[in-house]
Amino acid sequence: MTNLKLILKFLLMLPIYSGTLSAAPLITEKEAALPPANKLVTRGISRGPSIKFITPTSGSAVSSPFDLRVAFEPRGESKIDVNSIKITYLKFPYIDLTSRLKSAITASGINFQNAEVPAGEHSVKFSVQDIDGRETIAIFNLIVVKQ
């Protein structure tokens, strides 16, 4: 009987969830106001993992908040090195967004719900390596419109 009482007491202490998750800030107004970084040039051919922007697509207009979904696909028999994944907001100075997305990053990609981003045009660099050290870099261009 005491075990049942402990379990009930524990359950009563848990927060009750109802409704949708609140939006999570990915880029702040202050960061968006910084000057853009110099144009970044990436090479076209890579033997590293592929990076596919599922939603929203690069260059498309969205309203905030939105769901950010990116897929990583290794080539051949290699696997994604999750610790190598870096997401950088291309402002001067660069802003590392990786820690804000950490809970949404897996070897198969990123699934970040309710991302809050101020209105405007934003460029974000995604970098991923496989366990053999082959790297792919992709630039994601996002246009956020006011609702």
ZADO-1210 file (C-alpha; in nm, 4 decimals, padded with zeros to 6 digits):
<atoms>
<atom x="00.0000" y="00.0000" z="00.0000" code="MET" pos="1"/>
<atom x="00.2824" y="00.2432" z="00.0690" code="THR" pos="2"/>
<atom x="00.4201" y="00.1956" z="-00.2831" code="ASN" pos="3"/>
<atom x="00.0824" y="00.2915" z="-00.4269" code="LEU" pos="4"/>
<atom x="00.0741" y="00.6059" z="-00.2108" code="LYS" pos="5"/>
<atom x="00.4238" y="00.7038" z="-00.3292" code="LEU" pos="6"/>
<atom x="00.3267" y="00.6551" z="-00.6917" code="ILE" pos="7"/>
<atom x="00.0101" y="00.8610" z="-00.6503" code="LEU" pos="8"/>
<atom x="00.2024" y="01.1351" z="-00.4719" code="LYS" pos="9"/>
<atom x="00.4598" y="01.1418" z="-00.7534" code="PHE" pos="10"/>
<atom x="00.1900" y="01.1584" z="-01.0198" code="LEU" pos="11"/>
<atom x="00.0211" y="01.4498" z="-00.8450" code="LEU" pos="12"/>
<atom x="00.3476" y="01.6449" z="-00.8518" code="MET" pos="13"/>
<atom x="00.3872" y="01.6109" z="-01.2316" code="LEU" pos="14"/>
<atom x="00.2727" y="01.9111" z="-01.4347" code="PRO" pos="15"/>
<atom x="-00.0370" y="01.8490" z="-01.6402" code="ILE" pos="16"/>
<atom x="00.0029" y="01.9203" z="-02.0107" code="TYR" pos="17"/>
<atom x="-00.2845" y="02.0327" z="-02.2267" code="SER" pos="18"/>
<atom x="-00.2943" y="02.2171" z="-02.5573" code="GLY" pos="19"/>
<atom x="-00.0060" y="02.2861" z="-02.7920" code="THR" pos="20"/>
<atom x="00.3561" y="02.3504" z="-02.7113" code="LEU" pos="21"/>
<atom x="00.4500" y="02.7144" z="-02.6823" code="SER" pos="22"/>
<atom x="00.6715" y="02.8666" z="-02.9466" code="ALA" pos="23"/>
<atom x="01.0474" y="02.8493" z="-02.8960" code="ALA" pos="24"/>
<atom x="01.2740" y="03.1375" z="-02.9985" code="PRO" pos="25"/>
<atom x="01.5245" y="03.0309" z="-03.2619" code="LEU" pos="26"/>
<atom x="01.6410" y="03.3819" z="-03.3594" code="ILE" pos="27"/>
<atom x="01.5807" y="03.6907" z="-03.1461" code="THR" pos="28"/>
<atom x="01.4931" y="04.0430" z="-03.2653" code="GLU" pos="29"/>
<atom x="01.8313" y="04.1652" z="-03.1368" code="LYS" pos="30"/>
<atom x="02.0179" y="03.9008" z="-03.3382" code="GLU" pos="31"/>
<atom x="01.8129" y="03.9711" z="-03.6509" code="ALA" pos="32"/>
<atom x="01.9110" y="04.3392" z="-03.6272" code="ALA" pos="33"/>
<atom x="02.2839" y="04.2596" z="-03.6545" code="LEU" pos="34"/>
<atom x="02.4556" y="04.3266" z="-03.9886" code="PRO" pos="35"/>
<atom x="02.4716" y="04.0331" z="-04.2307" code="PRO" pos="36"/>
<atom x="02.7896" y="03.8285" z="-04.2511" code="ALA" pos="37"/>
<atom x="03.0006" y="03.8354" z="-04.5659" code="ASN" pos="38"/>
<atom x="02.8685" y="03.6121" z="-04.8418" code="LYS" pos="39"/>
<atom x="02.9652" y="03.2509" z="-04.7727" code="LEU" pos="40"/>
<atom x="03.0751" y="03.0404" z="-05.0689" code="VAL" pos="41"/>
<atom x="03.0235" y="02.6651" z="-05.0538" code="THR" pos="42"/>
<atom x="03.1541" y="02.4049" z="-05.2946" code="ARG" pos="43"/>
<atom x="02.9101" y="02.2133" z="-05.5116" code="GLY" pos="44"/>
<atom x="03.0353" y="01.8537" z="-05.4922" code="ILE" pos="45"/>
<atom x="03.0538" y="01.6691" z="-05.1630" code="SER" pos="46"/>
<atom x="03.0875" y="01.3061" z="-05.0633" code="ARG" pos="47"/>
<atom x="02.9537" y="01.3978" z="-04.7213" code="GLY" pos="48"/>
<atom x="02.5972" y="01.3402" z="-04.6015" code="PRO" pos="49"/>
<atom x="02.3104" y="01.5071" z="-04.7827" code="SER" pos="50"/>
<atom x="02.1114" y="01.7837" z="-04.6142" code="ILE" pos="51"/>
<atom x="01.7487" y="01.8172" z="-04.7239" code="LYS" pos="52"/>
<atom x="01.5236" y="02.1011" z="-04.6093" code="PHE" pos="53"/>
<atom x="01.1811" y="01.9427" z="-04.5631" code="ILE" pos="54"/>
<atom x="00.9843" y="02.2319" z="-04.4156" code="THR" pos="55"/>
<atom x="00.9992" y="02.5143" z="-04.4826" code="PRO" pos="56"/>
<atom x="01.1867" y="02.4896" z="-04.8094" code="THR" pos="57"/>
<atom x="01.4852" y="02.7190" z="-04.8587" code="SER" pos="58"/>
<atom x="01.3823" y="03.0551" z="-05.0040" code="GLY" pos="59"/>
<atom x="01.0135" y="03.0099" z="-04.9249" code="SER" pos="60"/>
<atom x="00.8078" y="03.2607" z="-04.7261" code="ALA" pos="61"/>
<atom x="00.6614" y="03.1494" z="-04.3919" code="VAL" pos="62"/>
<atom x="00.5030" y="03.3126" z="-04.0909" code="SER" pos="63"/>
<atom x="00.6352" y="03.2621" z="-03.7402" code="SER" pos="64"/>
<atom x="00.6102" y="03.0325" z="-03.5521" code="PRO" pos="65"/>
<atom x="00.6772" y="02.7444" z="-03.7908" code="PHE" pos="66"/>
<atom x="00.8085" y="02.3879" z="-03.7725" code="ASP" pos="67"/>
<atom x="01.1661" y="02.3388" z="-03.8915" code="LEU" pos="68"/>
<atom x="01.2377" y="01.9954" z="-04.0364" code="ARG" pos="69"/>
<atom x="01.5705" y="01.9011" z="-04.1929" code="VAL" pos="70"/>
<atom x="01.6788" y="01.5507" z="-04.3001" code="ALA" pos="71"/>
<atom x="02.0363" y="01.4173" z="-04.2960" code="PHE" pos="72"/>
<atom x="02.1220" y="01.1182" z="-04.5140" code="GLU" pos="73"/>
<atom x="02.4622" y="00.9494" z="-04.5001" code="PRO" pos="74"/>
<atom x="02.6195" y="00.8169" z="-04.8181" code="ARG" pos="75"/>
<atom x="02.7197" y="00.4541" z="-04.8552" code="GLY" pos="76"/>
<atom x="02.7646" y="00.2568" z="-04.5347" code="GLU" pos="77"/>
<atom x="02.8688" y="00.5573" z="-04.3256" code="SER" pos="78"/>
<atom x="02.6689" y="00.7067" z="-04.0381" code="LYS" pos="79"/>
<atom x="02.6016" y="01.0660" z="-03.9311" code="ILE" pos="80"/>
<atom x="02.8290" y="01.2037" z="-03.6574" code="ASP" pos="81"/>
<atom x="02.5646" y="01.3757" z="-03.4415" code="VAL" pos="82"/>
<atom x="02.8315" y="01.5668" z="-03.2478" code="ASN" pos="83"/>
<atom x="02.9522" y="01.7313" z="-03.5707" code="SER" pos="84"/>
<atom x="02.6189" y="01.9002" z="-03.6502" code="ILE" pos="85"/>
<atom x="02.6448" y="02.2788" z="-03.6356" code="LYS" pos="86"/>
<atom x="02.3818" y="02.5410" z="-03.7154" code="ILE" pos="87"/>
<atom x="02.5031" y="02.8998" z="-03.7565" code="THR" pos="88"/>
<atom x="02.3028" y="03.2184" z="-03.8121" code="TYR" pos="89"/>
<atom x="02.4968" y="03.4140" z="-04.0731" code="LEU" pos="90"/>
<atom x="02.5220" y="03.7523" z="-03.9063" code="LYS" pos="91"/>
<atom x="02.8255" y="03.9531" z="-03.8058" code="PHE" pos="92"/>
<atom x="02.9408" y="03.8138" z="-03.5731" code="PRO" pos="93"/>
<atom x="02.8227" y="03.4569" z="-03.6459" code="TYR" pos="94"/>
<atom x="02.5646" y="03.3240" z="-03.3999" code="ILE" pos="95"/>
<atom x="02.5766" y="02.9550" z="-03.3078" code="ASP" pos="96"/>
<atom x="02.2183" y="02.8221" z="-03.2957" code="LEU" pos="97"/>
<atom x="02.3188" y="02.4595" z="-03.2292" code="THR" pos="98"/>
<atom x="02.2470" y="02.4671" z="-02.8555" code="SER" pos="99"/>
<atom x="01.8956" y="02.6058" z="-02.9163" code="ARG" pos="100"/>
<atom x="01.8219" y="02.3128" z="-03.1486" code="LEU" pos="101"/>
<atom x="02.0085" y="02.0443" z="-02.9492" code="LYS" pos="102"/>
<atom x="01.6953" y="01.8704" z="-02.8201" code="SER" pos="103"/>
<atom x="01.5595" y="01.8451" z="-03.1763" code="ALA" pos="104"/>
<atom x="01.8784" y="01.7080" z="-03.3395" code="ILE" pos="105"/>
<atom x="01.9147" y="01.3371" z="-03.4203" code="THR" pos="106"/>
<atom x="02.1263" y="01.1391" z="-03.6653" code="ALA" pos="107"/>
<atom x="01.8352" y="01.1457" z="-03.9105" code="SER" pos="108"/>
<atom x="01.7839" y="01.5228" z="-03.8947" code="GLY" pos="109"/>
<atom x="01.6215" y="01.8099" z="-03.7073" code="ILE" pos="110"/>
<atom x="01.2581" y="01.8337" z="-03.6027" code="ASN" pos="111"/>
<atom x="01.2131" y="02.1662" z="-03.4189" code="PHE" pos="112"/>
<atom x="00.8532" y="02.2581" z="-03.3408" code="GLN" pos="113"/>
<atom x="00.7164" y="02.6142" z="-03.3235" code="ASN" pos="114"/>
<atom x="01.0340" y="02.8023" z="-03.4152" code="ALA" pos="115"/>
<atom x="01.0013" y="03.1751" z="-03.3528" code="GLU" pos="116"/>
<atom x="01.1909" y="03.3975" z="-03.5954" code="VAL" pos="117"/>
<atom x="01.1406" y="03.7727" z="-03.6502" code="PRO" pos="118"/>
<atom x="01.0076" y="03.8950" z="-03.9848" code="ALA" pos="119"/>
<atom x="01.2742" y="03.9441" z="-04.2492" code="GLY" pos="120"/>
<atom x="01.5264" y="03.7500" z="-04.4552" code="GLU" pos="121"/>
<atom x="01.7573" y="03.5134" z="-04.2695" code="HIS" pos="122"/>
<atom x="02.0473" y="03.2929" z="-04.3821" code="SER" pos="123"/>
<atom x="02.1469" y="02.9934" z="-04.1730" code="VAL" pos="124"/>
<atom x="02.4391" y="02.7576" z="-04.2354" code="LYS" pos="125"/>
<atom x="02.3920" y="02.3858" z="-04.1646" code="PHE" pos="126"/>
<atom x="02.7037" y="02.1712" z="-04.1353" code="SER" pos="127"/>
<atom x="02.7108" y="01.7928" z="-04.0852" code="VAL" pos="128"/>
<atom x="02.9803" y="01.5250" z="-04.1064" code="GLN" pos="129"/>
<atom x="02.9700" y="01.1492" z="-04.1273" code="ASP" pos="130"/>
<atom x="03.1810" y="00.9274" z="-03.8995" code="ILE" pos="131"/>
<atom x="03.4496" y="00.9206" z="-04.1713" code="ASP" pos="132"/>
<atom x="03.4896" y="01.2998" z="-04.1430" code="GLY" pos="133"/>
<atom x="03.3301" y="01.3918" z="-04.4776" code="ARG" pos="134"/>
<atom x="03.1494" y="01.7235" z="-04.4373" code="GLU" pos="135"/>
<atom x="02.8563" y="01.8860" z="-04.6124" code="THR" pos="136"/>
<atom x="02.7594" y="02.2510" z="-04.5726" code="ILE" pos="137"/>
<atom x="02.4269" y="02.3914" z="-04.6891" code="ALA" pos="138"/>
<atom x="02.2928" y="02.7459" z="-04.6653" code="ILE" pos="139"/>
<atom x="01.9257" y="02.7805" z="-04.5763" code="PHE" pos="140"/>
<atom x="01.7575" y="03.1067" z="-04.6828" code="ASN" pos="141"/>
<atom x="01.4418" y="03.1832" z="-04.4926" code="LEU" pos="142"/>
<atom x="01.1905" y="03.4622" z="-04.5529" code="ILE" pos="143"/>
<atom x="00.9626" y="03.5283" z="-04.2575" code="VAL" pos="144"/>
<atom x="00.6592" y="03.7472" z="-04.3228" code="VAL" pos="145"/>
<atom x="00.4435" y="03.9297" z="-04.0678" code="LYS" pos="146"/>
<atom x="00.1072" y="03.7748" z="-04.0007" code="GLN" pos="147"/>
</atoms>
